[in-house]
Amino acid sequence: MERTYSDSTRKRKPETMEENKIEMGDGASKEATEEETEMNFSGSEDMELGIARIFEKVDRFNQLVSELLESGKLLFNKLMQDFEDRILLTHKMQIDKWQEEIKELRMLDATNEEMNARLHNAKCLLQNVHVSR
């Protein structure tokens, strides 16, 4: 961008000088050229200062954006770690709950099988007593 701006400035200077020579004549053209050259240098310094200030603003803005990106990255990494920890904890709790349910169902099934065996034995005993009479 700076190069384009400088190129367009360079193109404008000769046109302005030529216009001054045509408008003022030969004697006044040297004075106008010298004054204009002095003004262009001071204008160039002002322009350079302005450009330098803009570059400083750009650098500060770039630094701010970099810092924001870095802090956002850190925040998302922390959030990701917290999310992962919570998901794993939820998963572990659910698996433990289901394992406890399986354990209870197995105990219930074992109790039912034992009661079924006792009922079957009692039924057999009652039939033997009934047949023996």
Disulfide bonds with the S-S distance in Angstrom:
none
